[in-house]
Amino acid sequence: MQVETQQLKNFLIDAGLINTEQFEECLKASIAANQKIDDVLVTRGFISPEELVKLKAYILGIPYINLEKAVIPFSVLSLIPEQIARNNNIIAFRKKNDVLEVAMLDPEDLQIIESIKKTTGLTVLPRLTNVQSIKNALLQYQKTLQAEFSNLAPDNVEASDTQETKKLESLKMVNTANNDVTGEEQKELQKAAQDLPIIRIVDTLIKHAIIQRASDIHIEPTEHELVVRYRIDGILHDAMILPKSAAPGITARIKVLANLKLDEQRLPQDGRFKVESDDWRYSLRVSTLPVFYGEKIVMRLLCETAKALSLEKLGFRGQGLRQIQEALKKTMGMILLTGPTGSGKTTTLYSMMDILNEPGVNISTVEDPIEYQMPRINQTQVNPKIGLTFASGLRTLLRQDPDIIMVGEIRDTETANLAINAALTGHLVLSTLHTNSAAGAMPRLIEMQCEPFLIASTLELIAAQRLVRCLNESKEEYYLTLSDIKNLSRLCNLNKILKILKNEKIVNTKATWKNIPFYRPKPTKECPDGYKNRIGIQEVLKVTPAIKKLINANATADDIQKQAEAEGMVTMLEDGFIKAAQGITSIEEVLRVITE
């Protein structure tokens, strides 16, 4: 039994969530777009997805259950096989005596309920749930990494006396002592790469990295073992320790996937491959590097199905956000993102391009690598081996009638001067630069032999950023002591931050540093370090007439920084403290990232 449209309308109106005219307008829109009325109501903000499911449960007289954060005992979860659960959106979450409670998106699917009843021999009680609950529960079917490896063929994963393992160990020693690989050894490597246990090991390492939201997989050979580490939210964690005998096979398997040379073990190599499932699609960037005990492999995971986040979700706020939005409306000039490797610069560039991506403009990029594919944007991959560098690619782009140009990174004098000339000749140029602060961008460009007057004429705005980990919901509240306040006042302008907090109504007008709550991470079983996901802390420097004068005078980064702060720029550290006061992150995390 489905909820009738009239029933839904009556309950929504009675609850005061919508009036008759608004509902009728949503109904017409749903018919015109061939959508469900539910989707239109949620999209237009009349009701949240969860509240809609709860309302339907109430109308149908079926209990509602939320499993978004629930940890289900595997003995209960496994009563319904994963494939059946996935195909039918049904989860077993509670068992008491001979009664099994199941969460479903469609509790009126009597056929699947009857099937589970026959299979388990239990009385099945359906409960209504939401899509996110189903997704969370389906993830719990995945065993731990250690459990999966214990089930792989031990003769090939663990050190043993089998013929095959001895061959691999022999090959390993030859490769350590002699970098020249013979034809026979290459055949052994190819055979190892196709070995079923080795394939399963590599597949499992990648699958668990994706489940744990890792950005990188590090596979590092040591004297006696092979260490696997995942970088999660910017921090490396040990994931697995494998026997050294598995190293040649794993290395060979990854090289085969990335189309790299199996017999080249003396020089670094770079490659790429893709992995897909029903739920995700990832591109993996592979880098190999000869080290003392073999070859180290690092794989960067890039989600191809990820959508560009809004600037607000990336952490931009207040005056800085407004200044970026104004700069993006201009038809010429240059916008730079600065920060160290892994600080989210490219992600921010993609978000800016997503804002600018309209049918009336031609956006062209030259990148190394192309991290995310964007529709209607002409993306070019740098390939120095054939002479396609940032500079040569940018020079060609200027003949492609672009309106907006994105250069992945300004690395050298030629690229810097070409980017500035492109900004001078009627193009909006977006790019990144490796400097520690926004103010450091101008002296860096001058070091690259760019003329100061050209920099001052073209540069519109520089944004610097770092990524901090976000606190999980199980955070612990505390208040600053007088000693804390005194120490923090040496690092930043607390009066300025307090004024911003009051102006933006984050705290009340009578608040002082003594009574503003801050938060520390509180580890849980699901979140061992108390942090989950990351957000940016940023500083946005608008190139004003006063800043232009300093650029023309070859001013230092410190002089430019002082002037920008005098004109109201919020520094990265101050932005971090504001986010800490909002409960998004912790002061310790902000200081860790800023002082790195």
N, C-alpha and C positions, 0 to 999 in steps of 0.2 A: 504493500500500500504506500503510495506516494502522497506527499502533502499537496493538496489542491491549491491552485493559485489564489482562489478566493479565501481559503483558510489562512494562507500566509499573509494576505493583504489585511484581513481582519485583525490578526494578532499583532502585526506591525503597527497598525493604526492605534489599536488599544494600548499598546506599549508606549505610544507617543514618539516612535522612531521615525515616522513618516506620515505625510498627509495624503489624502486621496489623489490630489492632482500630481504629486510627486510620484506616487506608485504607478499611476496610469502612464506617466511620461517614461518611467523605467520599463514598463511593460511594452510600450510601443518600440522603445530602443532595442529591447531584447528580440522582438519579432523581426525588426528591420535587419539586425545583425546576425540573426539566426543563433542567438545565445540563450542560455537559461536565464530566467528572471533573477535567480540567485546571484549569478556572476555580475549582472548589472548593478544590483543592490550593493554588493560588496565593493565593486570598482568605484561607485559613486560615493562611498563612505557612509551610507545609511546604517550599515551594520557590519560588524567584523565577521570574518569567516567562522570563528569559534562560536560567537553568539548566535549566528544563523543556525549552526548545527544543534546548539542547545535548544533553540526555539523549535526546530523540527522534532527533536526528541520529545519535547514537552507536548507538542501537538499529537504525535503518534503514540504517546504514552509509553515510550521506551526509555530506560535510563541512559544517561549520557556519561561517557568516561573519557578522561583526558590522559593519554599515555605519553605526552611529549617528553616528560622528564622521568618516566617510570623505568625502573630496572626490573625486567621480568625474569624470574627463575628459568634457566634454560630447560629444566625438566618439564615445565609447563609450556613454554614457548614451542618446544620441539614436538608437542603433541599434534601440531599441524605442520606438515612438511613445508620447508621454505618456499618451494615453487608454487604450492597450492595457496599459501598465504599471500605470496606476491601477485599471483594471477587473479585472485578473488578479493584482495584487500580485506583480509580477515586475520585476526591475531588472537591466539589463546593467551590470556593474561592472568587468569586466576582459576585455581582448582581447589575445591573443598569437597571432600568425600567423593561422591560420584557425580558432582555437578561441575561443569566446565563453563566459565564465562568467556565469551569471545567478543572482541571489539570489531565492528564492521562499519563500512561506509553505507552499505545497503542492508539493513537488518531484516529486510523482507525477502532476501534471497533464500528461500526455503530449500532449494535444491542443494546448495552447499552446506547448509546447516544439517540437513538430513544425512548427507554424505559423511560429515565429521562425526555425527552421532553414531553411525554404523561402524566407522573406522575405530573410534575410541571406546565405544561402549558406554559413553557418559551422556548424561542429560546436558544439552547445550542451551545456554541462556544468551541470546544476542544482546549486545549493547551498541549504541550509536557512538561513533567517534569522528575525529577530523583527519584530514589528509596527513598533517604533520605527525600525528600520533602513529599512524601506520608506518610512515617513513622511519621514525625513531625505532619502532619495534623491529622492522625489517633489518635494520643495521645490527641489531643484537643477535641475529642469526650467525653473523660472522664470528668465528672462533677467535681467540687471542692468537697472536702471531706465534707464540711458543707452542700452543696446542696444535696449530696447523703443521708446524715443522716436525712435531713429534710423530705425526701421521705420515710424513713423507718417507720414501724408501730409505731406511737407515744405512743400507750398504753404500749408498751414493752420497748421503748428506753428512754422515758422521765418518770419522776416520775408521777404516776397517782394513782387513787384510785381503780384500777381494782383488781380483786381477785388475779391474777397471780403476780402482782407487790407486793401486800401485803405479799404473800408467800415468795417472794425473800427477801423483807426487813426483815421479821421475821427470815428467815434463816440466813441473814447477822448478825443480832444481836446475835443470838444463837452462831454463829461461833466466834464472837468477844469475847463473854463472856465465852464460853466453847469450848475448842478445840476438844472435842470428838463429832464426827458426828454420829448420830443415823441412823438406816437403813431407816427410813422414810425420813430423811433429804437428805440422799444419793440419794434416788429415785427422790426427788425434783430437786437435782442438775443434775441428768441424764436427767430429763425432760427439764430443762432449757437449757442444752447443745444442745438438739435437737430442740429447739424452732426456728422457721424460722427466726424471726427478729434477734435473737442472732447470728444465722449462717451468716446472711447477714451483720451484724455489723463486725464480725471478718473477713469475706471475704473482705469487703470494706477497713478495716484498712490495711490489707496485700496488697491489690491491689494498694492502693495509696502510700504505702511505696515503692513498687517496681517502680511505675511511677516516684516518686520523688528521686529515686536512694538512698534511705536510706539504711544504713548498719545495723541498729538496730531499733526495736520498743520497747518502754518502756511503760508499762501499770501500773500506780501507783495509788493505792487507798489513798485518803485523808479522812478527817473527813466527808466532805459533798459532794464530787464529785470524779470522776474517771478521772485522767489526762492521756492523751496519748501523747507521745513525740516521734519524729523521730530523729535519729542521721544522719545528712546529711553532707558529707564532714568533718566528725569529730566533728561537732557542734550539740548539742541537740536543737531542735526547738519544741515548743508546736504545736501539730497537731490538737487536739480535746479535749474538756472537755465534759464528759458524766455524766449523773446522777449516783449517787452512787448505785441506785437500780439495775443498769445493771451489776454491778461488779461480783456477784456470777455466773450469766449465762455466761458472757464472760470468766471468769476464768475456769469454767467447760468445756466450748466448747474447749478452747485451750488445756486443760488437756486431753480431749477425743482424739483430733487430735494427740497429742504427746504421747499417750499411757501411761499417768501418772495416779497415784492413785487419784480418786476423793475424797476419804475420808481422805486423808493425808493432813492436813493443818498446822501441827506443825513443819514439817521438810522440808528443801529445796528439790526440785526434778529437775531432768534434763531429757529432752527428745528431740525428733526430729520428724519432718514430712516434706512432700514435697507438693508444689503447682505447677501446670502446666497450661500453656495456649498455644495457637498456636505460641506465640512470645517468651516465656521464660519458664524456668524451674528452680525453686528455692528450696533449702533445707533450712528449718528453724530450728535453734537450740534453744530450749526452756529451760529457767531457771526460776523456781519459788522460791520465798523467802518470808517466813512469816514476815510481818511488823506490826506495831501497829494497823493499820486500815484494815487489811486483808492480801492478798497475792500480792506481786509485781511480775510482769512477764516481763522478757526481752527476746525478740526473735531476734536472729542474722540471717540476711538474707545472704545466700550464693548462688550465681548464678552458677548453674551447667553447663550452656552453655557457661560461660565465658572462653576465651582462655588465656593461659599464655602470659603475655606481655613481650616484649623484655626488656633487662636490660636498654637500652637507653630510652625506654618509661617510665620506672620506675624512671628515673632521673639520672642514673649513667652516668658519662661523664669523658673525659680526662684520666689522669693517673690512677685514681681509676678504671675506666672501663677496661682499659688494664690489670691492675694487677689481676682483677677478672677473666678475660678471660684466662690469663696465668695459674692461680691457678686451673681453671676447667679442664685444659688439663692434670693435674697430675693424676697419678693412685693411689696415697696414700697421706694421710695427712688429716688435718681437716680444714674446713672453717666454721667460726661462724658468725651469724647475731645477732646483739645486738640492744636493744632499749626497750622502755616500751610497755605495752599492747596496741595494736591498731596502731602500728607504721609501719605495712606493712612487718614485718619480714617473715611471712609465705608466702606471695605473692612473695617475692623475692626468697625464697627457691624454690617455684614451677617454677619460671622462670629459675632458674639455672638447675633444673631437666629437664625442657623442652629442654634446650640446650644439656644436657648429654644423653637424651633419644634416644638411637640408638639401632638397633637390636642386635648389638654385645655385649651389656652390660646387666647385671642383676641389676636393681635398686630396692631396698626394703626400705620401710619406716615403722616407728612406730609413730603414730600421735594421738593427742587428741585435737580436733576431726579431722577426715578427711574432710578438707574444700572443696577440689576440687578433683574430680576423674580424674585420668590421665591414658590414655591407655598404656599398656605394662609395667606399674609400679605396683609392688606388695605392696599394702597399707594395713597396719594393724591398727585397731582402739584400743586404750588403753581401758581397762575395769578393773579398780582396784577392783570392787566387786567380780570378779572371779579370782583375782590374776594376771591379765595381765597388768603389769605396764610398764613404759618405760624401766626399767632395765631388767625385765624378757623377754619383747618383743625383746629388743636388743640382749640379750643373745641367744635367739632362732634364730634371723636373721643371726647371725654369723655362724650357722650351715646350712644356706640355700644357700651357695655358692654365696654371693653377691659380686658385683664389687663396687657398690656405695650404701651407707647407708644414709638415712635421718632420723634423730631423731627430732621429732617436737620440743622438748624443753629439755634442760639439767636442771633438777630441784634438783637433789640430788647427793650425793657423789658416790653412786654406778653407776648411769647412766653416770656421768662424767668420772669415771675411765674406764668403759666399752667402752665408745666412744673413749677415748684416746688409749686404747689397740687395738681397731678395726683399728684405723688410723695407728698404729705401725705395724700391721700385714698385710699390703697390701691392705687396703680399703680406698676409698675416703669417708670421713664422712662429712655430712652437718648437721648443727644444729643451734639452737637459744639459747640465754642466756639473762637473764634480767639484763642488766647494762646500765648506762646512756651514756657511751662512748665506743669507740673501745678499748681504752687503759685500761679501767676498767675490761675487760674480763679476763686478765691474773691473777690479784690479786683475782678475784672472783673464778677462778678455784683452786687457791692455798688455798683459804678459804674452798673449798670443799674437801680439803685434797688430792689434786692431786700433784704428785711430780713435782717440777719446771723443772727438766731436761727432764721429759717426755712431759711436755707442750711445752717446747722449741723445742723438737725433732719432734713433730707432727703438731703443729699449723702452718698453711701456711698463713692464712689471716683472719682478722676480719673486718667486715663492720658494722658500726653503722648507724642508719637512723631514721628520723622522717618524718611525712607527713605534707606538707603545702598545703593550698588551692591555686588553680590557679586563676588568674584574668580572669574575663570574657572579651569579646572583647570590651565592652564599658568602657574601663579603662581611667583614667584621668592622663595625663602626668604632671610631675613637675620636678624641679631640686633641688639638695641639697643646703642648705645655708651653710655659714661658720660655724655656730653654729651646724648644723646637722653633718657636716664632723668631727668637733671636738669631738662631743659626740660619734659618731660611731667609731672613732679611738681608743676609750678606750675599745671597745668591741672586735675588731679584727684588723688584720694587713692590713690596707687599701692599702699600697704600694704593698704587695704581691698579693692582689686581682686584683689591677689595672694591674699588670704585667701579670697575667693569662688572663685577659680580652683582653689585647693587643696581647699576644702570640697566643690566639685562635681566633683572628680577630673578636671578638665580638664588640669591639670598635676600632676606628682608632688609629694609633700609637701616635698621638699628643693629645689624649683625656686626660682630667683631671676630677677630681670628680665634678668640677663645671659645666661641660658641658655634662655630661652623663645623659640622661633622665631616670627617674624612674617613676613608675606608682602607682596610688592609685585606689582602687575599686570605680566604679561609679555605684550605684544601678540603676536598671531598673525595670520595671513592671515584666518582665520575670525572672529577677535575682535580687531579693530584696537586697541581701547583696553584690553584685558585684563580687562574687566568684562562680566558677563552676569547679567541679572535683578536684582531688588532685595529687600531684607529690612528690617524695621523695627528701629530702636533705640528703646527705650522707657524711661519711668520711670512707676511706678505709685504713686500717693499714696493711701493708705487714710486715711479721715477718722476718726481715733481721738479719744478724749475730750480729749486734749491739743490736738489740732488744732481741735476744736470750740471750746475756750476761746479760742484765738487768733482764730478767725473772729468770735466774739461780741465780742471786744475790738477789732475792726477792725484786726487786725494786717496788716503789709505782706506782700507775696509773699516777701520775703527772710526774714522771721521764720518764716513757715510752712515755707519750704524748709529752714531750719536745723533746725527741730523734726522734720520728716519724715526728714531725713538722720540725725538723732540716733536716730530710731526704726528705722533700718535700710533706708530707701529707697535703692535703687540709682538714681543719676541717669542721664540719657540718655547723657551722655559716658562714664560708667563702663560702662554696658551696651555701648556701642560698642567700648570697649577690650577687654571680655570677648570680644566677637564677633571682634575682630581677633586676639586670642590664640588663638581657635579656628580661625583660618584662613579665616573666612567672608568677611571684608572686610579692608581695609587701614586703618592708622592715618590715612594721608593723607585717605582718603575720609571717615572719621568726623569729622576736624577740618574738612574742607570743608563738610560738612552742618551741623555744630553752629555754625560761625562765620558761615554765610550770613545 
